[in-house]
Amino acid sequence: MAVRPWGLSFVIVDAAFLILFGFLYPKLWVKNWFLALCSLGLSAFFYLRSFEVDRFVTLVTIIIVNSVLVLQTVAESWGLTLKQVITTPLIYVTRTFPSLFYLAVNVLDFAKSRSGKAGSIKIKKQLGGLIFGVFLMLVFGLLYRAADPVFAKYIDDLVKLVPEIKLDLLLTIRIFQSILVFGLVLGLFAKKKIASGEFAFLEKAGRFVDTIRIAVIGVCALTAVFLVVQAQYLFAGDALLKSLGIMHSEYVRRGFFELVVVSAISLGLIWIMTKREKKKDLWLGVIFMGEVALLLASAIWRDFLYQDNFGFTRARLLGFVFALWLLGVLVIFAVRMVDKIPGKMVVLAVFVNTIVAVFVMNFMNIDRLVGVVKQPTLGYGTDYSYISHLSSDGWEGWEKGLTYFEKQAADRKCDWSSSSYAYNLNRKLENLRKKPKDFYIMTKFDKEALSYLERNSKRLDNLQNLTSDCEVNPQTN
């Protein structure tokens, strides 16, 4: 795991943790098998995906899933609060170094007990004092060095006497990551309770239902007007846009993210409304949730129109996944509104919905959809420059751009983007060559991309070094 991007090594480490934890807590496999399988399934995408946003979101989700898994395994009953989802991973991460400290104390205590001299409390104080003392000496030394030039000269001369140690950066990273991962695992095994209460402001949110209700009535009215305006396009289509002097491209480009943000804010209001079980809020909640569902449908429809006209992009596909997640949350709140799900299970249901959304994002393989399935356009041609910046997941789409620019060069119609395209792919080739080639580190598509770029390296070099007599085309493609 020492060299990024992690490949199969992450799957092995995650599986080892789940198996070890399962042996120590057998009820894990009875009570939390779903979370364990989700953790292992998500970790598999570290070998299958290269897109960094996918990998980062997946990593964060796995850390949260494993933290919640530990929490639910040692808890007496199921249920989850937003506070636990946010604070539990942070608590376990902060336990990393204290866990390593107590491991060192236990090892020293065991060694002393073998020699007939036990005393863990004394060892803890001595070791803690030593660590704290070294830290203070460093802080004070730096302050004294900055305060007095004479003292600074003595310190600098003293430092020169210390033999120069050349550290291997890769070895340093490996040591640090090993300590961090080992300490994190120890922290997860620590038998310390985590508060099960909710954030205070969310506990008090139910008191403002009456205020929120009045605000929601006004928002409902405005949203209804907006939806009526939106409905005109469904019946009139392009004829309506033409009569209003609005370009079709402008219509499909605008609105998606704005509508998604509005829907997210609306769901926050709905959550507050569901904090108290009041029948008089039922119809208002149903109407408001229905409008939010139509807003999300409108956003997804605009996204579809955009993709249909201009191809896929990372931002639009990620936004689409987020819109699907919002739809899932909306369904959960709707079920909660009719009292079909206990209040304490709402956060857990949203948490599971999040796991599903991350799975959907990984199964989509966003960069491959962008680079291969429906390439982005600029209105007059494919945006090959954008495609050349994609991760290895979309390597199959590189050939089309390379062939296009070679044909342009043969017709003496090349432009700066051809050289830029080749330069970007050559940079990818250099970076992939530097990575270790074992399957524990390289992803599946990294290997395939490296193989493709190696086979076509001469074509890339020729394209990057086009002769100056090439007729420059002012258009990008």
N, C-alpha and C positions, 0 to 999 in steps of 0.2 A: 504493500500500500504506500510505500515511501514516495513513489514517483507518480505524479498526476499525469494523465487522468487514471483513476483507479479502474481496473478492469475486473476480472474474475476474483481478484484478491478481496475486494469488498464483499462479494457474495460469500466467500469462505469465512471471513471474519464474522459477518452477521450470522451465518448459520451456526458457527461455533458458539457464539454467545447465546443464541436461542436454545441450542442443545444443552449447554452447560446450565443455563438458568432453569431449563425444564427438568433436569435431573435434581437440582436443589429444591425446586418447587414443582412437584409432580402435577399439582392442580392447574398449572399453566396450560397443559395440553387438554384439560377438560373444560376449563373456564374461558381461556383466552386463545384457543386455537386459531380463531379468525384473525386476530391481530398478528399472531405469529406468522401465519401464512402471508398476510399482507406485507409484513416487513421483509420476509424472504423474497416474495414476488417482486416487490419494488427494487430490492437490491440487485436483482438479476439485470435490470436495465442499465446498470453501470457497465456491463459488458456489451450491451446492445445499442447504446446511444452515445453520441459524441457532442451533441448540442449542449452547450454549457448551461443555458437557462434550464433546460430539462433536468440536467444532472443536479444543479443546485437545489431546485424545488424538490426533487426526489430525495436528496440527502437530508434536507430539513424535515421533510415528511417522515422519513425513516427514523430520525432521531426522536421526533415527537411520538411516533407510533411505539417505538421501543420504550420510551419513558412512560407512556400511558399503559403499555402492556405490563410493565413492572408494577406500576401503581395499582392497576386493577387486579393483579395477581395476589398482592398482599392485602388488598382491601376486603372488607367483610361483605360488601354488596356492590352491585353494579350501579353506575351513574357517574356523570362527569360534569364538572363546572368549567366555565370559560377560564376561570382563574387557574384551575389545575392544568388545563391544556397549555397555557402560556408559561406558568411558573415552574411546572414540574421539570421540563427539559433544562431550564436555567438552573434549578436547584441541583440537578444531577451533574451538570457541567461544573458548577462551582464546588462540588464535592470531589472533583478530580484530584487536586493536589492535597487537600486534607486526607483523602483516602490513602494516597501514597505515603504521606507522613505517618499515619497510624500503622501502615504496613511495615515501615521501617522500624517503628517502635516495637511492634510485635516480634519482628525478626530479632532485634537486639535483646528483647526480653527473653525470647526463647533461647538465644545463645547464652545469656547469663544464667538462666534457670538450669541449663545443661551443666554449667560449671558450679552450680550451687549458689548463685547470687541472683536472686530474682528481685524485681522491683520495677514494674512497668511505669508507675507514676513518676518515679525518680528519673527514669530514662526519658520519659516524655518531656519533662521539664528541662533536662540537660540538652536533648536534641533540639527542642524548640528554642531554647536560649541560644544555642550555637547558630541556628539558621537566622534567627532574628538579629543576633549580634553581627553576623556577616553583612546582612542587609543594611543595618544602621551604619556600620563602618564605611560601606560604599557611599551611602548618602552623605554622611558627614565629610568623607574624604573629598567628594566632588565639590561640596560647598566650601570647604577650606581652600581647595585648589583655586576656586574662582575668587576667593576673598583676598588672597595674598600671593603676589607674583613670586616671592622667594620660596614660599612653601610649594608653589606650583612647579618651580624649577627642580626642587628636591624630588617631588613626586615623579616628574618626567624622567629625571635621571635614574630613579629607582626602577621605573617601568622598562627603561632601556636595558637594564641588567637581566631582565627576565628573558629567557630564550624565546625566540619567535616561534610560535606554534602555528603551523599551516593546517587549517581545518578543511577537510573535504566537505563542500557544501551539501552534497548528496548524503554523506554520512551523518552530518549534523541534522538534516531534515529527518532522516530515518530514526535517529535517536529521539528527537523531540516528538515525532509522531507516535513512536512506540510507547513512550512515557505517557503521552496524552491519551491514547487509546486504552492502555492498561489501567491508567487511573480512572478513566471514564467507566470502564467495566466494573472496577472495584466500587465506584460510587453508586452504580446501579444496584449492586448487591448489598449496600449498606441498609440495615434494618432501621430506618428512621421514618417516622410518620410525616406525611405531608398534609397540610390543612385541606379539608374537603369543602370549606365554605366558598362562597362566591365573592367577587369583588363588591366592596361596600356600595359603590355607586350603582351597580346593577341590582343589588338587593333593594335599594331605595327607589329604583326606577319606577316600580309599580305605583308609587305615590303620585306620579305625575300623569297617570292614565287620563284623567279628566282634561288636563291641559293638552296632552297629545291628541286626544279625540277631537278637540276643536280645530287644532292645526290640520289634522288628517282630513277633516271635512272640506277645508279649503283646498288642500292639495288634490283631493279626489275630484273636485269640480274642475280645477285647472287641467288635470290629467285627462279628464273626459273630453274637454275641448280639444286638447292636443290629439287624442286618439281619433276624434271625428275628422280633424284635418288630415291625419295620416290615412284614414279610410278612403279619402278622395282618390289617392293614387292607385289603390287597389282596383277601382272601377274605371278611372279615366286613363291611368297609365301615362305613357309618354305624351299623350295629347295634352294632359293637364300641365305638364312641365313646359311644353312648347308654348302654351297660351300664357304662361307666367314668365316666360323668358328665362327659364332655368335649364341649364345643361344637365343632361342625364348623368354625366360623369360627376358633376358637382353634387347631385342628389345622393348618389350611391357612396361617394367618398365621405360625406358628412353624416354625423348623427350616431354612428354605432357606439363609440366610446362614451359619448354624452348620455345616451340612453342607458347604457350599462351602469354608469355612475349613479344616475337617478334611481335606477332599480335597486342598487346596493343601499342607498340612503333610505329608500322606502322600506326595504326589508328590516333595517334598523328600527324604524318606527313601528313596524308590525311586531317585532320582537318585544318591544316595550309594552305594546298593547296586549300581548299574550302573557305578560308577567302576572296579571290578575285574571281570574276566571269570572268574567262578567258577561252574562247573556246579552245585555243591551249593546255590547260591543260586537256581537257576532255578525250582524248584517253589515255593519260598517267595515269590519275586518274582511268579510267575504268580498264586498265590493272593491275595497282597496287592493286586496290580493289579486282579484280578477284583472284589475287595471294594470297592476305590476306585471302579471303574466302576459298581457297584451303588449306592454312596453318591451319586455324581453323578446317576445315574438317579433316585434317590429325591428328591434336591434339585430336579431339573428337574420331576419329577412334582408335588411340593408347589407349585412355582412355577406350574405349569399350573392346579392346583386353585385357587390364590389368584386368578390372573387370571380364571378362569372365574366365580368368585363375586364378586369385588370390582373387576374391571376391571384395566386396565394402570396401572402407575406407572413413573416413570423408574428408580427404584432397582431394581425387580424386573426390568425389561428389561435394564438394564446388568448386573445379576447373572446373568441368563440368558446374555448374551454371554460373561461371564467363565467361566461353567460350561462353555460350548462350547469355550472356549479350553483349559480344563483337560482336557476330553476329548481334544482334539487332542494335548496334551502327553502324556497317558496312552498314546495310540496310538504316539507316537514312542518313548516309553520301552519299550513292549511290543516294538516292532520291534528296539530296541537290545538288549533282554534276550535275544533269540534270535539275536543277532549278524548281523542283516540290515542294519545301518547302522554305519559306523565311528564310534568314539568322538568323533573331532574334528568330525564332521558333526552331532552331536546339537544343539549350540547353534544352528547354522545352520538346522536343521530347526525348532526352537522359534521362531526368529526369523521364518521364513516363516509358521509357524502364527499368530504374532502379527499379521503383516500381513493375513492372511486374516480374523482376528477383527475387526480395525479396519474392513476392507471390509464385513463382515457388519453391524457396528454402524451404519455409514453408510447401507448399503442399507436397513436396517430403518426408518430415519427415525423415531426413538423418539418425539419429541414429537407427530408425526402419529398414530402408533399410539395414544398415550395420549389425545390430544384428539379424534380422529375415529373410529378403528376400534372401540375398546372403552374408553369413558370410565370413570374410577374412580368408585366409589360409596362411600358411608359406611354401607352396610347398609340405609338407608331412602331413599336418593336419590342422584343424581349429585353429585359433589363439584365444582361449578362454580368454586369459589374456587381449587382446585388447577389447573384447566384455564386460568384467567385468568392464571396465572403462567408458563404455558408460553411457549416462544419462538415466533417467527413460523411455524415449521415446522408448528405445529398450529392455524393460524388458521381452518381450515375448521370446527373444532369450536366456535368462539366463537358462531356464529349460534344454535345450539341453546340455549345458556345465556341469550343475550339474549332469545330468544323466550319461554323459560320464565319469566324474571323479569318480562317485560312482561305475561304472562298472570296471574302472581301479583299484580302491581300492579293490573291491571284487576279482579281479584276481591277487592281490598282485603286481600290476604294476602301482603304483602311483608315482608321482614326486613332486618337489617343487611347480609347477604351480597349482596343485590341492589345496594346502593349501592357496596359494596366491589368487586363484580364490574365494575361500570361504571367505577369509579375506576381499577382496574388496567388496563383496556383503554384508557382515556383517557391514562394515563401512557405506555403503549406507543405510542399515536398521537403524543404529543408527542416521544418519543425518535426515532421513525421520521421525523418531519418534520425533525428536526435533521440527519439523515444526508444526505450528498451523494447525489443521485439517479442518478448514472451507474452503469452496470453493472459498472464496475471495482471498485466498493466494495460496493454493496448486493447482498444475496443474492437469489436468485429468489423465495423465500418472503417476504422483507422487502417486496419490491415488491407482491406479492399481498396481504399483510396490510395494508400502508398503503392500498392501494386500497379494501379492504373497510372499514377503520376510517373512512376519509374519507367513504365513502358512508353510513355509519351513525352519524356523529358526533352528529347531533341526537338519535337514539334513545338513545345513551349518556348525553348530557347530561340528557335527560328522566328516565332511569332513576336517575341519580345524585342528582337533585333531587326525589325523591318528596315529595309533600305530607305533612304531619304527621298528617292524618286517616286515613292508611293503617293498617289493623288489623295490629298486629305479630304475627307468627307466631313462637312460641318455637323451632320447629324451623328448622334451617339451610336445608332445601330442602323 
